[in-house]
Amino acid sequence: MMGKLRVIGLSVALSVAACGGGEEAGDGELAPSTEQTTETTTATDIPAEAAEFIPGPLGAAEVEPGEEIQIRSLNSISGDVAFLGTPNLRGAELAIADYGPVAGRNVSLGTSLDDLCSPDGGQAAAQIIVADPKVVGVIGTTCSAAAVAAAPLISSAGMVMIAPSNTSPALTSDLAGTPGSAYQPGYYRTSHNDLFQGTAVALFVRNELGYRRAAAIHDGDPYTQGLAEAFREAFEEMGGEVTAFTAVNKGDTDMIAVLTEVAAGNPEAVFFPIFMPEGGFIVQQVDSVSGLRDTKLIVSAALLVDNFMELPESEGVYISGPDLRFGSNANSITGRTADGLLAAYLEAYGERPSAGYWGHSYDATTMLLKAIEEVSVEVAETLYIDRQALRSELHASSFDGVIGPIACDEFGDCGSQLIAVIHHIDPRDIEAGKNNVVFDYAPTR
């Protein structure tokens, strides 16, 4: 599947001098002589010793003859959060298989790296990635906390990162032109910005459930706290009252104290956008706290995973996250339909995705591969991928994905931003729960 592959040659210095010298080259391009034609030549027309590539300010990845283009997956693939990150890895694998060679080269994910859904995990894995100058870009991370730590290293190395599932506004912007506190050049995502999800949950609680009083619980990381704050701000703007805004610690198993604190405010709903296993402990212990037995529980996509939804106590919980009703959507780069992708996933891995961002990862990977192909330059059989040109190409990306239309803003928000709330009514039938949409939100961008 070939896109725009440029093959460029440079005349020997003696010939250039005889023609009156060459013009200064721009980033990632060669400097043609004033007498030279601008027509593209083939590699066989140019002596190998006379070929040259001039990289842009961030340098270029070089792919020698016989080598593969190197990208990496950095996702949560161990522990409880593996249910969230493993589909991301698999979505990338399927995209590489569907796309095929890029600029005549195969693409390798190398050894898959684990972000551990933590700052330490993101930083450690990013250090491994940036130590290899052959790596062009990264699909990941799964979790925002890992991205906050990984993105500075990846950005400084001139690489790019496209996230399928981290959603903290801090990583992109406030949607009003101000970069987030953790924004880094070279960061993009196909997942939504949680300012949209916070608004969606607030609308659901205030208008659909008709509640005026709600509490929020987070665990202090950029994702959970950012989403809880987005909900609080939107809910209060709608006239609601946030009766408690509190936190648990990662690793806590006893949630009685925090639930007792929440119960004191007599909320009608509790929104807790946290991960497993802490989210599981909350639903297992909430009924033992006086005043919360009839309170509606609402979680986020962090718990839109099989190991939460199979818990008997998860019955009746509302789950917000990406709208997974992909319908007849097709990825315009590969032609793969959403239904076809799910069938391919089932065939390859013997199970359905355990979380919702597999389509986002597929689209993120095809977006990266297409951009690499568009900026690739071949000189004397070596392929050069200019890093600054790649970032520019990604910013200009616009295509139809299996998740819907994709187009990047100046801070890297590229996803379709479609949010849904499902009602999980039967832990024995997880797929029915994932499809039981009771509210959706489609903001205009």
DRENGU-364676 format. One record per residue (C-alpha): x, y, z; residue in one letter. Coordinates in Angstrom, 1 decimal. Layout:
! DRENGU-364676
@c1 X; c2 Y; c3 Z; code A
...
! end
This chain:
! DRENGU-364676
@c1 0.0; c2 0.0; c3 0.0; code M
@c1 2.2; c2 2.8; c3 -1.3; code M
@c1 1.6; c2 6.5; c3 -0.7; code G
@c1 3.9; c2 9.3; c3 -1.6; code K
@c1 7.5; c2 8.0; c3 -1.7; code L
@c1 10.1; c2 10.6; c3 -2.7; code R
@c1 13.4; c2 9.4; c3 -4.2; code V
@c1 15.9; c2 12.3; c3 -4.3; code I
@c1 19.5; c2 12.6; c3 -5.6; code G
@c1 22.2; c2 15.3; c3 -5.4; code L
@c1 24.7; c2 16.0; c3 -8.2; code S
@c1 28.3; c2 15.8; c3 -7.3; code V
@c1 29.9; c2 19.0; c3 -5.9; code A
@c1 32.0; c2 19.6; c3 -9.0; code L
@c1 29.0; c2 19.6; c3 -11.3; code S
@c1 27.0; c2 21.9; c3 -9.0; code V
@c1 29.9; c2 24.4; c3 -8.9; code A
@c1 30.2; c2 24.3; c3 -12.7; code A
@c1 26.5; c2 25.2; c3 -12.9; code C
@c1 26.8; c2 28.2; c3 -10.6; code G
@c1 26.2; c2 26.7; c3 -7.2; code G
@c1 23.0; c2 25.5; c3 -5.4; code G
@c1 20.3; c2 27.2; c3 -3.4; code E
@c1 20.0; c2 26.7; c3 0.4; code E
@c1 17.8; c2 23.7; c3 1.2; code A
@c1 14.8; c2 23.8; c3 3.4; code G
@c1 14.1; c2 21.4; c3 6.2; code D
@c1 14.1; c2 17.8; c3 5.0; code G
@c1 14.8; c2 18.7; c3 1.4; code E
@c1 17.8; c2 18.7; c3 -0.9; code L
@c1 19.3; c2 21.9; c3 -2.3; code A
@c1 18.9; c2 21.7; c3 -6.1; code P
@c1 21.3; c2 23.7; c3 -8.4; code S
@c1 19.8; c2 26.7; c3 -10.1; code T
@c1 20.5; c2 24.9; c3 -13.4; code E
@c1 19.0; c2 21.6; c3 -12.2; code Q
@c1 15.6; c2 20.4; c3 -13.1; code T
@c1 13.2; c2 19.7; c3 -10.2; code T
@c1 12.0; c2 16.5; c3 -11.7; code E
@c1 12.2; c2 13.4; c3 -9.4; code T
@c1 14.8; c2 10.9; c3 -10.5; code T
@c1 15.1; c2 7.2; c3 -9.5; code T
@c1 17.7; c2 5.8; c3 -7.1; code A
@c1 19.4; c2 4.0; c3 -10.0; code T
@c1 20.2; c2 7.3; c3 -11.8; code D
@c1 22.2; c2 8.6; c3 -8.9; code I
@c1 25.7; c2 7.5; c3 -7.8; code P
@c1 25.3; c2 6.2; c3 -4.2; code A
@c1 28.4; c2 8.2; c3 -3.1; code E
@c1 26.8; c2 11.4; c3 -4.3; code A
@c1 23.4; c2 11.0; c3 -2.6; code A
@c1 22.6; c2 13.2; c3 0.4; code E
@c1 19.6; c2 13.9; c3 2.7; code F
@c1 19.4; c2 17.1; c3 4.7; code I
@c1 17.2; c2 16.6; c3 7.8; code P
@c1 15.1; c2 19.1; c3 9.6; code G
@c1 15.7; c2 20.5; c3 13.0; code P
@c1 14.6; c2 17.4; c3 14.8; code L
@c1 16.7; c2 15.0; c3 12.7; code G
@c1 15.5; c2 11.9; c3 10.9; code A
@c1 15.1; c2 8.2; c3 11.5; code A
@c1 17.2; c2 6.2; c3 9.0; code E
@c1 16.0; c2 2.9; c3 7.6; code V
@c1 18.8; c2 1.1; c3 5.8; code E
@c1 18.2; c2 -1.5; c3 3.0; code P
@c1 16.7; c2 -4.6; c3 4.5; code G
@c1 15.7; c2 -3.0; c3 7.8; code E
@c1 12.2; c2 -2.5; c3 9.1; code E
@c1 10.6; c2 0.8; c3 10.1; code I
@c1 10.5; c2 0.8; c3 13.9; code Q
@c1 7.5; c2 2.0; c3 16.0; code I
@c1 6.6; c2 0.9; c3 19.5; code R
@c1 3.5; c2 0.1; c3 21.6; code S
@c1 3.6; c2 1.5; c3 25.1; code L
@c1 0.4; c2 0.3; c3 26.9; code N
@c1 -0.7; c2 -1.3; c3 30.2; code S
@c1 -0.3; c2 -5.0; c3 29.5; code I
@c1 0.1; c2 -6.4; c3 33.0; code S
@c1 -1.9; c2 -6.4; c3 36.2; code G
@c1 -5.5; c2 -5.4; c3 36.6; code D
@c1 -5.2; c2 -2.6; c3 34.0; code V
@c1 -4.0; c2 -5.0; c3 31.3; code A
@c1 -7.7; c2 -5.4; c3 30.5; code F
@c1 -7.6; c2 -1.8; c3 29.3; code L
@c1 -4.2; c2 -1.8; c3 27.6; code G
@c1 -4.0; c2 -5.2; c3 25.8; code T
@c1 -6.7; c2 -4.2; c3 23.3; code P
@c1 -4.7; c2 -1.2; c3 22.4; code N
@c1 -1.7; c2 -3.3; c3 21.6; code L
@c1 -3.8; c2 -5.7; c3 19.5; code R
@c1 -5.4; c2 -2.8; c3 17.6; code G
@c1 -2.0; c2 -1.6; c3 16.6; code A
@c1 -1.0; c2 -5.1; c3 15.5; code E
@c1 -4.1; c2 -5.4; c3 13.3; code L
@c1 -3.5; c2 -2.0; c3 11.8; code A
@c1 0.1; c2 -2.9; c3 10.8; code I
@c1 -1.1; c2 -6.1; c3 9.2; code A
@c1 -3.9; c2 -4.3; c3 7.3; code D
@c1 -1.7; c2 -1.4; c3 6.1; code Y
@c1 1.2; c2 -3.6; c3 4.9; code G
@c1 4.6; c2 -2.2; c3 3.9; code P
@c1 5.2; c2 1.5; c3 4.3; code V
@c1 7.4; c2 3.0; c3 1.6; code A
@c1 8.4; c2 -0.5; c3 0.6; code G
@c1 9.5; c2 -1.4; c3 4.1; code R
@c1 7.9; c2 -3.7; c3 6.7; code N
@c1 6.9; c2 -2.1; c3 10.0; code V
@c1 7.9; c2 -3.6; c3 13.4; code S
@c1 6.4; c2 -2.9; c3 16.8; code L
@c1 9.5; c2 -4.5; c3 18.4; code G
@c1 9.1; c2 -5.6; c3 22.0; code T
@c1 5.9; c2 -4.3; c3 23.5; code S
@c1 6.5; c2 -2.1; c3 26.5; code L
@c1 4.4; c2 -1.8; c3 29.6; code D
@c1 3.4; c2 1.6; c3 30.9; code D
@c1 2.1; c2 0.0; c3 34.2; code L
@c1 -0.5; c2 2.8; c3 34.2; code C
@c1 1.9; c2 4.8; c3 36.3; code S
@c1 4.4; c2 7.7; c3 36.0; code P
@c1 7.3; c2 5.4; c3 36.9; code D
@c1 6.2; c2 2.8; c3 34.3; code G
@c1 5.7; c2 5.5; c3 31.6; code G
@c1 9.1; c2 7.1; c3 32.3; code Q
@c1 11.0; c2 3.8; c3 32.4; code A
@c1 9.6; c2 2.5; c3 29.2; code A
@c1 10.1; c2 5.9; c3 27.5; code A
@c1 13.8; c2 5.8; c3 28.4; code Q
@c1 14.1; c2 2.5; c3 26.6; code I
@c1 12.3; c2 3.8; c3 23.6; code I
@c1 14.3; c2 7.0; c3 23.1; code V
@c1 17.6; c2 5.1; c3 23.5; code A
@c1 16.9; c2 3.6; c3 20.1; code D
@c1 17.4; c2 6.3; c3 17.3; code P
@c1 15.6; c2 4.0; c3 14.8; code K
@c1 12.2; c2 4.4; c3 16.5; code V
@c1 9.9; c2 6.8; c3 14.7; code V
@c1 6.8; c2 6.9; c3 16.9; code G
@c1 4.8; c2 5.4; c3 19.7; code V
@c1 1.3; c2 4.1; c3 20.0; code I
@c1 0.4; c2 4.8; c3 23.7; code G
@c1 0.2; c2 5.3; c3 26.5; code T
@c1 -2.9; c2 3.6; c3 27.9; code T
@c1 -3.1; c2 5.8; c3 31.0; code C
@c1 -2.7; c2 9.6; c3 31.4; code S
@c1 -0.4; c2 9.3; c3 34.4; code A
@c1 2.0; c2 7.3; c3 32.3; code A
@c1 1.8; c2 9.8; c3 29.4; code A
@c1 2.6; c2 12.7; c3 31.6; code V
@c1 5.9; c2 11.1; c3 32.5; code A
@c1 6.6; c2 9.6; c3 29.1; code A
@c1 5.8; c2 12.5; c3 26.8; code A
@c1 8.6; c2 14.8; c3 27.8; code P
@c1 11.2; c2 12.2; c3 26.9; code L
@c1 9.6; c2 11.1; c3 23.7; code I
@c1 9.1; c2 14.8; c3 22.6; code S
@c1 12.7; c2 15.7; c3 23.4; code S
@c1 13.9; c2 12.9; c3 21.3; code A
@c1 11.9; c2 14.3; c3 18.3; code G
@c1 9.6; c2 11.2; c3 18.3; code M
@c1 5.8; c2 11.3; c3 18.2; code V
@c1 3.3; c2 9.6; c3 20.4; code M
@c1 -0.3; c2 8.9; c3 19.5; code I
@c1 -2.5; c2 7.8; c3 22.4; code A
@c1 -5.5; c2 5.6; c3 21.9; code P
@c1 -7.0; c2 5.9; c3 25.5; code S
@c1 -5.5; c2 8.6; c3 27.7; code N
@c1 -7.9; c2 11.5; c3 28.0; code T
@c1 -6.6; c2 14.0; c3 30.6; code S
@c1 -7.1; c2 17.7; c3 29.4; code P
@c1 -3.6; c2 18.4; c3 30.9; code A
@c1 -2.1; c2 16.5; c3 27.9; code L
@c1 -3.6; c2 18.6; c3 25.2; code T
@c1 -5.6; c2 21.8; c3 26.1; code S
@c1 -8.6; c2 23.4; c3 27.8; code D
@c1 -10.3; c2 23.4; c3 24.4; code L
@c1 -10.1; c2 27.2; c3 24.5; code A
@c1 -6.7; c2 27.7; c3 23.1; code G
@c1 -4.6; c2 27.2; c3 26.2; code T
@c1 -2.2; c2 24.2; c3 26.3; code P
@c1 -2.5; c2 21.8; c3 29.1; code G
@c1 0.1; c2 21.7; c3 31.9; code S
@c1 1.5; c2 18.5; c3 30.5; code A
@c1 1.3; c2 19.3; c3 26.8; code Y
@c1 4.3; c2 18.3; c3 24.8; code Q
@c1 5.0; c2 18.8; c3 21.0; code P
@c1 4.6; c2 15.5; c3 19.2; code G
@c1 1.8; c2 14.3; c3 21.3; code Y
@c1 -1.5; c2 13.3; c3 19.7; code Y
@c1 -4.5; c2 11.2; c3 20.6; code R
@c1 -7.5; c2 9.6; c3 19.0; code T
@c1 -9.2; c2 9.2; c3 22.4; code S
@c1 -11.5; c2 12.0; c3 23.6; code H
@c1 -10.6; c2 15.0; c3 25.8; code N
@c1 -12.2; c2 14.5; c3 29.2; code D
@c1 -13.6; c2 18.0; c3 29.3; code L
@c1 -16.2; c2 16.5; c3 26.9; code F
@c1 -16.7; c2 13.4; c3 29.1; code Q
@c1 -17.1; c2 15.5; c3 32.3; code G
@c1 -19.8; c2 17.6; c3 30.5; code T
@c1 -21.5; c2 14.4; c3 29.3; code A
@c1 -21.7; c2 12.9; c3 32.7; code V
@c1 -22.9; c2 16.1; c3 34.3; code A
@c1 -25.6; c2 16.4; c3 31.6; code L
@c1 -26.6; c2 12.8; c3 32.3; code F
@c1 -26.8; c2 13.2; c3 36.1; code V
@c1 -28.5; c2 16.6; c3 36.0; code R
@c1 -30.9; c2 16.2; c3 33.0; code N
@c1 -31.5; c2 12.5; c3 32.5; code E
@c1 -31.5; c2 11.3; c3 36.1; code L
@c1 -32.8; c2 14.7; c3 37.3; code G
@c1 -30.5; c2 14.9; c3 40.3; code Y
@c1 -29.2; c2 18.0; c3 42.0; code R
@c1 -26.7; c2 16.5; c3 44.4; code R
@c1 -23.7; c2 14.4; c3 43.5; code A
@c1 -20.3; c2 13.5; c3 44.9; code A
@c1 -17.0; c2 12.7; c3 43.1; code A
@c1 -14.1; c2 10.4; c3 44.0; code I
@c1 -10.7; c2 10.3; c3 42.3; code H
@c1 -7.3; c2 8.8; c3 43.1; code D
@c1 -5.1; c2 11.8; c3 42.5; code G
@c1 -3.6; c2 11.0; c3 39.1; code D
@c1 -4.0; c2 13.3; c3 36.0; code P
@c1 -6.8; c2 11.2; c3 34.5; code Y
@c1 -9.0; c2 10.5; c3 37.5; code T
@c1 -8.6; c2 13.9; c3 39.1; code Q
@c1 -8.9; c2 15.8; c3 35.8; code G
@c1 -12.1; c2 14.0; c3 34.9; code L
@c1 -13.6; c2 14.4; c3 38.3; code A
@c1 -12.8; c2 18.1; c3 38.2; code E
@c1 -14.4; c2 18.4; c3 34.7; code A
@c1 -17.5; c2 16.8; c3 36.0; code F
@c1 -17.6; c2 19.1; c3 39.1; code R
@c1 -17.2; c2 22.2; c3 37.0; code E
@c1 -19.9; c2 21.2; c3 34.5; code A
@c1 -22.3; c2 20.0; c3 37.1; code F
@c1 -22.1; c2 23.1; c3 39.1; code E
@c1 -22.6; c2 25.3; c3 36.0; code E
@c1 -25.8; c2 23.3; c3 35.5; code M
@c1 -27.1; c2 24.2; c3 38.9; code G
@c1 -26.0; c2 21.0; c3 40.7; code G
@c1 -24.3; c2 20.7; c3 44.0; code E
@c1 -21.2; c2 18.6; c3 44.5; code V
@c1 -21.6; c2 17.4; c3 48.1; code T
@c1 -18.1; c2 15.9; c3 48.3; code A
@c1 -15.0; c2 15.9; c3 46.2; code F
@c1 -12.5; c2 13.5; c3 47.7; code T
@c1 -9.9; c2 10.9; c3 46.9; code A
@c1 -8.7; c2 7.4; c3 47.6; code V
@c1 -5.1; c2 6.2; c3 47.2; code N
@c1 -3.9; c2 3.8; c3 44.6; code K
@c1 -3.5; c2 0.5; c3 46.4; code G
@c1 -6.2; c2 1.1; c3 49.0; code D
@c1 -8.5; c2 -1.9; c3 49.7; code T
@c1 -10.6; c2 -0.5; c3 52.5; code D
@c1 -13.0; c2 2.1; c3 51.1; code M
@c1 -15.3; c2 2.5; c3 54.1; code I
@c1 -13.7; c2 5.7; c3 55.4; code A
@c1 -14.0; c2 7.6; c3 52.1; code V
@c1 -17.5; c2 6.2; c3 51.4; code L
@c1 -18.6; c2 7.3; c3 54.9; code T
@c1 -17.3; c2 10.8; c3 54.1; code E
@c1 -19.3; c2 10.8; c3 50.9; code V
@c1 -22.4; c2 9.6; c3 52.6; code A
@c1 -22.4; c2 12.5; c3 55.0; code A
@c1 -23.4; c2 14.8; c3 52.1; code G
@c1 -26.4; c2 12.7; c3 51.2; code N
@c1 -25.6; c2 12.6; c3 47.4; code P
@c1 -28.1; c2 11.2; c3 44.9; code E
@c1 -25.2; c2 10.0; c3 42.7; code A
@c1 -21.5; c2 9.3; c3 43.1; code V
@c1 -19.1; c2 9.6; c3 40.2; code F
@c1 -15.8; c2 7.8; c3 40.6; code F
@c1 -13.7; c2 7.7; c3 37.4; code P
@c1 -11.0; c2 5.4; c3 38.9; code I
@c1 -9.3; c2 2.1; c3 37.8; code F
@c1 -9.3; c2 -1.5; c3 39.0; code M
@c1 -8.9; c2 -2.8; c3 41.6; code P
@c1 -9.9; c2 0.3; c3 43.6; code E
@c1 -13.1; c2 0.7; c3 41.6; code G
@c1 -14.1; c2 -2.9; c3 42.3; code G
@c1 -13.6; c2 -2.4; c3 46.1; code F
@c1 -15.9; c2 0.6; c3 46.0; code I
@c1 -18.8; c2 -1.2; c3 44.4; code V
@c1 -18.2; c2 -4.2; c3 46.7; code Q
@c1 -18.3; c2 -2.1; c3 49.9; code Q
@c1 -20.8; c2 0.7; c3 49.1; code V
@c1 -23.9; c2 -1.1; c3 50.3; code D
@c1 -22.3; c2 -1.5; c3 53.8; code S
@c1 -22.3; c2 2.3; c3 54.3; code V
@c1 -25.5; c2 3.8; c3 55.6; code S
@c1 -27.0; c2 6.3; c3 53.3; code G
@c1 -25.5; c2 5.0; c3 50.0; code L
@c1 -27.5; c2 1.9; c3 49.3; code R
@c1 -29.9; c2 3.6; c3 46.9; code D
@c1 -27.3; c2 6.1; c3 45.5; code T
@c1 -26.7; c2 5.8; c3 41.8; code K
@c1 -23.1; c2 4.9; c3 40.9; code L
@c1 -21.4; c2 6.2; c3 37.8; code I
@c1 -17.9; c2 5.3; c3 36.6; code V
@c1 -15.8; c2 6.1; c3 33.5; code S
@c1 -14.1; c2 4.2; c3 30.7; code A
@c1 -11.3; c2 3.1; c3 33.2; code A
@c1 -13.9; c2 0.6; c3 34.4; code L
@c1 -15.4; c2 -0.2; c3 31.0; code L
@c1 -13.4; c2 -3.4; c3 31.3; code V
@c1 -14.3; c2 -7.0; c3 31.6; code D
@c1 -12.7; c2 -7.6; c3 35.1; code N
@c1 -14.9; c2 -4.9; c3 36.6; code F
@c1 -18.1; c2 -5.6; c3 34.7; code M
@c1 -18.0; c2 -9.3; c3 35.6; code E
@c1 -18.2; c2 -8.4; c3 39.3; code L
@c1 -21.7; c2 -9.2; c3 40.7; code P
@c1 -21.7; c2 -5.9; c3 42.5; code E
@c1 -21.2; c2 -4.0; c3 39.3; code S
@c1 -24.8; c2 -4.6; c3 38.4; code E
@c1 -26.7; c2 -1.4; c3 38.0; code G
@c1 -23.7; c2 0.8; c3 37.6; code V
@c1 -23.7; c2 3.5; c3 34.8; code Y
@c1 -20.5; c2 3.6; c3 32.8; code I
@c1 -19.4; c2 6.6; c3 30.7; code S
@c1 -16.8; c2 6.4; c3 28.0; code G
@c1 -16.3; c2 6.4; c3 24.2; code P
@c1 -19.3; c2 5.7; c3 22.1; code D
@c1 -18.6; c2 2.2; c3 20.7; code L
@c1 -21.5; c2 2.1; c3 18.3; code R
@c1 -19.2; c2 2.3; c3 15.2; code F
@c1 -22.0; c2 1.0; c3 12.9; code G
@c1 -20.9; c2 1.1; c3 9.2; code S
@c1 -17.8; c2 3.2; c3 9.9; code N
@c1 -14.7; c2 2.3; c3 7.9; code A
@c1 -11.1; c2 3.4; c3 8.1; code N
@c1 -10.5; c2 5.3; c3 4.9; code S
@c1 -6.8; c2 4.5; c3 4.9; code I
@c1 -7.1; c2 0.7; c3 5.0; code T
@c1 -10.7; c2 0.3; c3 4.0; code G
@c1 -11.3; c2 -1.9; c3 7.0; code R
@c1 -14.8; c2 -1.6; c3 8.4; code T
@c1 -15.6; c2 -1.6; c3 12.1; code A
@c1 -17.5; c2 -4.9; c3 11.9; code D
@c1 -14.6; c2 -6.4; c3 9.9; code G
@c1 -12.1; c2 -5.2; c3 12.4; code L
@c1 -14.0; c2 -6.8; c3 15.3; code L
@c1 -14.2; c2 -10.0; c3 13.3; code A
@c1 -10.5; c2 -9.9; c3 12.7; code A
@c1 -9.8; c2 -9.3; c3 16.4; code Y
@c1 -11.9; c2 -12.3; c3 17.3; code L
@c1 -10.1; c2 -14.5; c3 14.8; code E
@c1 -6.6; c2 -13.4; c3 15.8; code A
@c1 -7.0; c2 -13.4; c3 19.6; code Y
@c1 -9.9; c2 -15.8; c3 20.2; code G
@c1 -11.9; c2 -13.3; c3 22.3; code E
@c1 -13.7; c2 -10.0; c3 22.1; code R
@c1 -11.8; c2 -6.8; c3 23.2; code P
@c1 -11.8; c2 -6.5; c3 27.0; code S
@c1 -12.0; c2 -2.7; c3 26.8; code A
@c1 -13.3; c2 0.0; c3 24.5; code G
@c1 -10.3; c2 1.6; c3 22.8; code Y
@c1 -9.3; c2 -1.1; c3 20.3; code W
@c1 -10.8; c2 0.9; c3 17.4; code G
@c1 -9.0; c2 4.1; c3 18.6; code H
@c1 -5.7; c2 2.2; c3 18.6; code S
@c1 -6.3; c2 0.9; c3 15.1; code Y
@c1 -7.0; c2 4.4; c3 13.8; code D
@c1 -4.1; c2 5.9; c3 15.7; code A
@c1 -1.7; c2 3.3; c3 14.1; code T
@c1 -3.0; c2 3.8; c3 10.6; code T
@c1 -2.7; c2 7.6; c3 11.1; code M
@c1 1.0; c2 7.1; c3 12.1; code L
@c1 1.8; c2 4.7; c3 9.2; code L
@c1 0.1; c2 7.0; c3 6.6; code K
@c1 2.0; c2 10.0; c3 7.9; code A
@c1 5.3; c2 8.1; c3 7.8; code I
@c1 4.7; c2 7.1; c3 4.2; code E
@c1 3.8; c2 10.7; c3 3.2; code E
@c1 7.1; c2 12.2; c3 4.5; code V
@c1 9.5; c2 9.3; c3 3.7; code S
@c1 12.4; c2 10.2; c3 1.4; code V
@c1 14.6; c2 7.5; c3 -0.2; code E
@c1 18.2; c2 8.4; c3 -1.0; code V
@c1 20.6; c2 5.7; c3 -2.3; code A
@c1 18.4; c2 2.9; c3 -1.0; code E
@c1 18.2; c2 4.4; c3 2.6; code T
@c1 14.8; c2 5.6; c3 3.7; code L
@c1 14.8; c2 8.8; c3 5.8; code Y
@c1 11.8; c2 9.8; c3 7.9; code I
@c1 12.1; c2 13.5; c3 8.9; code D
@c1 10.9; c2 13.9; c3 12.4; code R
@c1 9.7; c2 17.5; c3 12.1; code Q
@c1 8.0; c2 16.8; c3 8.8; code A
@c1 6.2; c2 13.8; c3 10.5; code L
@c1 4.8; c2 16.1; c3 13.2; code R
@c1 3.5; c2 18.5; c3 10.6; code S
@c1 1.9; c2 15.7; c3 8.6; code E
@c1 0.2; c2 14.4; c3 11.7; code L
@c1 -1.2; c2 17.8; c3 12.6; code H
@c1 -2.7; c2 17.9; c3 9.1; code A
@c1 -4.2; c2 14.5; c3 9.3; code S
@c1 -7.8; c2 14.2; c3 8.4; code S
@c1 -9.6; c2 10.9; c3 7.6; code F
@c1 -12.4; c2 8.7; c3 8.4; code D
@c1 -11.6; c2 6.1; c3 11.1; code G
@c1 -13.5; c2 3.2; c3 12.4; code V
@c1 -14.3; c2 5.4; c3 15.4; code I
@c1 -15.6; c2 8.2; c3 13.2; code G
@c1 -14.0; c2 11.4; c3 11.6; code P
@c1 -10.5; c2 12.1; c3 12.8; code I
@c1 -8.8; c2 15.5; c3 12.5; code A
@c1 -6.2; c2 17.0; c3 14.8; code C
@c1 -6.3; c2 20.4; c3 16.4; code D
@c1 -3.2; c2 22.4; c3 17.2; code E
@c1 -2.7; c2 20.6; c3 20.6; code F
@c1 -3.1; c2 17.0; c3 19.3; code G
@c1 -6.8; c2 16.3; c3 20.1; code D
@c1 -7.7; c2 14.3; c3 17.0; code C
@c1 -10.6; c2 12.0; c3 18.1; code G
@c1 -14.3; c2 12.1; c3 17.2; code S
@c1 -15.1; c2 13.1; c3 20.9; code Q
@c1 -18.3; c2 10.9; c3 20.9; code L
@c1 -19.3; c2 10.0; c3 24.5; code I
@c1 -21.9; c2 7.4; c3 25.6; code A
@c1 -23.3; c2 6.3; c3 29.0; code V
@c1 -24.2; c2 2.7; c3 29.3; code I
@c1 -26.3; c2 1.0; c3 32.0; code H
@c1 -24.7; c2 -2.3; c3 33.0; code H
@c1 -27.6; c2 -4.5; c3 34.1; code I
@c1 -26.2; c2 -8.0; c3 34.0; code D
@c1 -22.7; c2 -9.1; c3 35.0; code P
@c1 -23.3; c2 -12.4; c3 33.4; code R
@c1 -23.7; c2 -10.7; c3 30.0; code D
@c1 -21.0; c2 -8.1; c3 29.7; code I
@c1 -21.5; c2 -7.5; c3 26.0; code E
@c1 -25.1; c2 -6.7; c3 26.5; code A
@c1 -24.0; c2 -4.1; c3 29.1; code G
@c1 -21.5; c2 -2.5; c3 26.7; code K
@c1 -24.3; c2 -2.1; c3 24.1; code N
@c1 -26.9; c2 -0.8; c3 26.5; code N
@c1 -26.5; c2 2.9; c3 25.7; code V
@c1 -28.9; c2 5.1; c3 27.7; code V
@c1 -27.3; c2 8.5; c3 26.9; code F
@c1 -25.0; c2 9.9; c3 24.3; code D
@c1 -23.2; c2 13.2; c3 23.8; code Y
@c1 -21.7; c2 14.4; c3 20.5; code A
@c1 -20.2; c2 17.9; c3 20.9; code P
@c1 -19.3; c2 20.0; c3 17.9; code T
@c1 -15.7; c2 20.8; c3 17.5; code R
! end
